[in-house]
Amino acid sequence: MARNESRPLIKLRSTAGTGYTYVTRKNRRNNPDRLTLRKFDPVARRHVDFREER
């Protein structure tokens, strides 16, 4: 089964400046703008905002 282009892989980079990233998929139809999620940064050892990187 082929991967769907409407759900591309995106990289989420920490806003704490540690350089830590998460990789996930997003639905372009529901979220056309940049995605921001609050996740745990193990380098900073706290929850911070992760923004979509292009």
C-alpha positions in Angstrom: 0.0 0.0 0.0 1.4 3.4 -1.0 2.0 6.2 1.4 -0.5 9.0 1.0 0.9 12.5 0.0 -1.9 14.2 2.0 -0.2 13.0 5.3 3.5 13.9 4.9 6.3 13.3 7.4 7.2 16.4 9.3 9.9 17.2 11.8 9.0 19.0 15.1 11.9 21.0 16.5 12.1 22.1 20.2 11.7 25.8 20.9 14.0 25.5 23.9 17.0 25.6 21.6 18.3 22.2 22.4 18.0 20.8 18.9 15.9 17.9 19.9 13.3 16.8 17.3 10.3 14.5 17.0 9.1 13.0 13.6 5.4 12.6 13.0 2.8 12.8 10.2 0.2 15.4 9.8 -3.0 15.8 7.7 -2.5 18.7 5.3 -6.2 19.1 4.7 -7.0 19.6 8.4 -3.8 21.5 9.4 -2.5 23.5 6.4 -0.4 25.9 8.5 2.6 25.0 10.7 1.9 22.6 13.5 2.8 23.4 17.2 2.6 20.6 19.8 3.6 20.7 23.5 5.9 17.7 24.1 8.6 16.6 26.5 12.2 17.6 25.7 14.6 15.2 27.4 17.6 17.5 27.0 15.8 20.4 28.7 14.0 17.9 31.0 10.7 19.7 30.7 7.7 20.1 28.4 8.1 22.8 25.8 6.5 23.8 22.5 7.7 21.9 19.4 7.1 23.7 16.1 7.0 22.2 12.6 10.2 22.7 10.6 10.3 23.0 6.9 
